[in-house]
Amino acid sequence: MDLLAGRYRLVEEIGEGGGGTVWRGVDELLRREVAMKQVRVPSGLGGAELADFTERAIHEARAAGRLSHPSIVMIHDVIRHDGRPWIVMDLVPGRSLDKVIREDEPLPVRRVAEIGLSVLDALEAAHAHGILHRDVKPANVLIAPDGRALLTDFGIAAPFGRAGAAPSSSAGSPAYMAPERFRAEPDGPPSDLWSLGATLYTVVEGRRPFDGPLAAALVAAVLLQEPRPMVRASPELAWLVHGLLDKDPARRLPPQAVRRVLHALAAAPEPVAVRQGRTARLVLGAALVAVVGVAAGLLAWRLAGESGAGAGSGRFTAAPDPCRSLTTTAIRELLGAEATPEESAEHSTQQLVSGCRWRERASGRQRTITVTYRLPEQGSRGAAGTDAAALELAGQRAAQAATGGEVRDQPGIGDEAFSRDEPDPDGGTTGATVWFRRSNLIVEVAYRRSGDAAVTRDDRRTAVRAAELVGVGLG
């Protein structure tokens, strides 16, 4: 093959992806090896459209070429050859992150956090220059022989002439593209952070957070479904990833919160995993304490907006009587029969806990509803009142997400609320639980019944309805 642009000689193909083919090359002018990307051109473009696409690709690659950062593979040149764009970059020895996890195994939490910090550094440097990556994924993270992680392929997978991108375009990899891009909405830095979250998920779990047999099914999963449960991640990392994969870019975690959590994870010892049944789960006893500690950094950006009235002590000076949280009529509606409340309470140095259970045996299914109030006196890092309650509820949510199963938001119940199914494959009691916060009070409402192990829609409805009635009673 003739020299490209009179100076570059192709040696061998070293990689291929949705955005194009990468070659090992030699810069004959400077006598050095380089990586050369032949940008894939969408099929069906006419002469004018091809020229426009090439001009856009070259313009964006030149803009990315101004970036200079230790975690970014530097672009040296952008050329045309046979009317099509080529990008000349540093040749980084080593393997891409997708090859690492495919040829070896998924990475431990601490290593994932280290890589995440490097990628975050690269993205923040690019965003500061007004440049979006748009294709963050394991295949575009290179691991150098010294262990450094570098982000490559900046500016090459830009959408062609619109805000969003179809799955078949060269504007990114659908499994790692933020939902707003499929909705044809303008993308921005939060879109790159979504892709970072999907990448961290893949690296620690060894599989993608969303999948489907066809491109359309994959896109539907990204738009409508929650990511599959994480079983190898620590509770803190699982919590962080779920925060990055929020469907709403306005609710997605900001980079400063992501950085604090990744720093904490990179400095922490690796968690110990145990196997229960067929699922590998983390030992959550001590880990939950760490989750709540990390919560201070992760939630600081949200709590900052609540620092006015009510953010300090909160409106509850004592936990209400849980046995008065549901009336006899409400219990009859929920359980289909009357039940006598059974009170329980305990006091620790960190919080007051009081609970009440209603048990119905007449039907033979032993159905119960339990309401528990927790009033944190002081939380992690000295947080108190509403702040402590918000931090504890966030830690509880992280712990539930880390143990598997879908955690669902429950809008309209308290200041914030979520629920989770509670199946019992061993034939005990099955049901669902709702957790919510009202000012500085944390409420847990659980519905259980004996019988088949599968959680039904009626189980979920009963738990949510009970929580709604408790919330109404709290005012």
Sequence and secondary structure as in RCSB ss.txt:
>XXXX:A:sequence
MDLLAGRYRLVEEIGEGGGGTVWRGVDELLRREVAMKQVRVPSGLGGAELADFTERAIHEARAAGRLSHPSIVMI
HDVIRHDGRPWIVMDLVPGRSLDKVIREDEPLPVRRVAEIGLSVLDALEAAHAHGILHRDVKPANVLIAPDGRAL
LTDFGIAAPFGRAGAAPSSSAGSPAYMAPERFRAEPDGPPSDLWSLGATLYTVVEGRRPFDGPLAAALVAAVLLQ
EPRPMVRASPELAWLVHGLLDKDPARRLPPQAVRRVLHALAAAPEPVAVRQGRTARLVLGAALVAVVGVAAGLLA
WRLAGESGAGAGSGRFTAAPDPCRSLTTTAIRELLGAEATPEESAEHSTQQLVSGCRWRERASGRQRTITVTYRL
PEQGSRGAAGTDAAALELAGQRAAQAATGGEVRDQPGIGDEAFSRDEPDPDGGTTGATVWFRRSNLIVEVAYRRS
GDAAVTRDDRRTAVRAAELVGVGLG
>XXXX:A:secstr
   BTTTEEEEEEEEEETTEEEEEEEETTTTEEEEEEEE   TT  HHHHHHHHHHHHHHHHHHTT   TTB  E
EEEEEETTEEEEEE    SEEHHHHHHHT    HHHHHHHHHHHHHHHHHHHHTT      SGGGEEE TTS EE
E  TTTS  SSSSS  TTSSS  GGGS HHHHTT    HHHHHHHHHHHHHHHHHSS SS  SSHHHHHHHHHH 
     SSS HHHHHHHHHHT SSTTTS  HHHHHHHHHHHHHS    EEEETTEEEE HHHHHHHHHHHHHHHHH
HHHGGG STTSSS S SS   GGGSS HHHHHHHHSS   EEEEEEE SSEEEEEEEEEE TTSS EEEEEEEEE
ESS GGG  HHHHHHHHHHHHHHHHHHTSS EEE TTSSSEEEEEEE  TTSSEEEEEEEEEETTEEEEEEEEEE
S SS  HHHHHHHHHHHHHHHHHH 
